[in-house]
Amino acid sequence: MTEPAPTTVPVGESLKARNDRQARANRDAFRARGLVVLNLLSSPGSGKTALLERTLSEYGRRRRVGVVVGDLQTDNDARRLAGRGGPVVPVTTGTVCHLKADMVARAVAGLDLAALDVLVIENVGNLVCPASFDLGEDTRVVLLSTTEGEDKPLKYPRAFKTAHAVVLTKTDLAGPAGFDRAAALANVRAVNPDATVLELSARTGEGLGEWYAYLDGLVARRAG
């Protein structure tokens, strides 16, 4: 009797396909409510939460902003953002190094999405896994801090190539860190010449006006 040929099950592709289906459902639900959704990616410590603190407290005065906060463990970031005027939903991923579309769907299930203008998804601090998973966002934003060095776009090209905007953070530390701004911007452009590039410091407030204007542009385009 001939032994049956072994069957290979493409588990990774199956999981990715499932995620993509949920991402499409998320996107349809978000668009039906006229909601702008951002997926915020960065390395750990690049300043995502600090930027969101200022965004909720300041930009939240003129736009209704909600946040989904992803982290491997603890709800520390969510607690930092709580009480700043918008709803904040923590998602603890455990051993998973990125948010998935179904996690986002469960997180927003208890939110009144029609009462929001902007939803920001703060992804797990990681420039590898999150870059491969669509969450249903309109806009992908990647942060690059001056304390990380100039070569991150070249080391993690997928994250930067799929970004609609790249935000250079901690500009107030560029001098002490010996950061080569021209080299960093050239590396961003080499990987993604079409990305919007913003530069800011959440600590000093420098450049936040341009960040808020960028968000306003997204809201205006969605409304139009």
N, C-alpha and C positions, 0 to 999 in steps of 0.2 A: 504494500500500500504506500502510495506516494505521500510524503509529509507535506502538509499545506505550507505554502510560502508564508514567511513571517509578514505580519501587517504592521506598517508604521503609521502611528496616529500622530498627526501634526498638532500636538497639544498647544504649543505656543501660538500657532496660527489660529486655532480654534478659540483660544482665550482672547486673542487680539480682535478677531472678527466679532465676538460677543461684545467686547468693549466698544467697538466702532458702532455697532447697532444701538447700544445704549447712548452713545455720544450723539448720534443722529436724533434720537428721541429727545435727549436733553436740549439740543439746539432748537428743535422744532418748538418745544415748550417755552424756551426762553424767548424766541422770536415772536411767538404768538402773543406774548405779553409786552413786546417792545422793549425788552431788557437788554442792556449792554453787559456782556460777560467777559471778564478778563481772567486768563490763567497766568499767574505770576510765578516764574521759575527763577531759581538762583542757587548758588552754593550756600551752605550754611554760613550765617554770619554776614551776608552781603547787605542786609538792611531791609529785607522785605517787611518785617513787622514794624520797624521804626517808620518806614514810609507810610504804612497803612494807619499807624497812629495819627500821623499828621493829616492824612487823607480823610479819615473819618471825622476828625475834630474840626477841620477847616473846610474841605470840599463838601463835607456832609451838611454844611449849613445851607448850601444852595441846591444840592442834589441828594436824593435818597439812596444811600449806599449800604449794602450788606456784604458780609464777608464769610466765606467758608475757609476754615483754617485747618490745613493738613499737617500732621506731625507723626513721627514714629511712636513717640511716647509723650505723656503729659499734655495738659491743656494750658501750659504756661503762656503761649502766644495768644491764645483765645482770651485768657484772663487779662492780658495786657490791653487788648482791644475792647474789652467789654466796657459798657458805660460811656462810650464816646458818641452816642447818638444813632447808631445803626445796629441791626441785628448781627450777631456773631455766632456761628455754629462751628464747634470743634469736631474734627474727625481724627481719631487715632488709628493709624494704619497697622500698628504692631510691627510685624516683620516685613511688611510690604514697603518698598522704597519709593513709592509714588502713589498719588491718588488715581483712582480708576473712575470711569464714568458712572458706574453703579453706586459708588460711595458718594459721589456728588448728588446723584438723584435722591438717595436716602437723606442726605444732609439738608437738601432744600425742600423736602416734602412738607416740613412744618412751617415753612416761610410763606408769607403772602408776597409772592413774586410780583404781582401787579402793583404792589405798593412801593416797589423799588425802581430806580432808574439805572443803577449800576450794581452788578454783583461781581466781587473780586474773589477769585479762588486762590488762596495762598498755598501753593503746592509744597510738598516735602522738600527740604533743602537738599538738592541733588541735581546735577546737570546732565545725568545720564538717563536713568529710567523715565523720568517725567516727560522727556522730550519725545518719547515714542507713543504716548498715550493721549489721544484726543478726549477731552472731557465735555465737549459740546460748546466750547467757548467761541466767541467772535474773534477775540484778539489775544495773541500770546505775547507776553512781555517778559523779557529776560533781563535780570539785573546783573551788573558787573561792578564790583566795588574797587576803588583805587587801592585797597589793601590786598587785593588778590593777585596783582600782577597783570601784565598786558596781554599775556598769551592765552587766556582762557578761551577766546573764540576759536583759536586754532586747535586747542586740546579737546574741546567739546563742540565740534562744528554743527552737529545736528540741532542742538538746543538753539544756537544762534541763527542757523540757517532757516529754521521754522518760525523765528520771531517776527512779529509785526513791528515791535519796538524794542530797542535796547536802551536800558536806563543805566547810565554811569552814576553810581552812588558814592557817598562819602567823599565828595570833592574837596571838602575842608581838610581831608587827611592826605591829599595828593602830594603835597610838599614833603611832609615828614616821611611818607612811605616811599619817596623817590619814584613816584609813578610817572611813566612816560605817556602822557595823554595822546600825543600824535601817533605813537606806535599802537596804542590800544585801539584808537579809532580806525587806523589803517587795517588792523586785524579784523575788526568788525566788518568793515567794508569789503575786505577780501572774501569773507564768508557770505555776507548778505548785503549787497550794495543797495538794496531797496528799503532796508529797515529804517524807521524813524529813530533817531538817536537823541536822547535827552540827557542832560547832566544836572545833578542836583545833590544837595546835602539835606537830609531830613533833620539833622541837628541844628544847622544854622538857618534853614529855610531857603537857601539859595537855590534857584531853579524850580521851586515848587509851583510857581505861577505857570510856568511852561507845562509842567505835568498836569495841572488842573485844566489848562487850555486844551491839552491833548485829549483828556477825558471828555471835555465839553464837545470837542469835535466828533468823538465817537457817538455821543448821545444825540447830537444834531443829525448825523448821518442815519442813525437808527430811526429817529423821528420822521425823517424825510422819506 
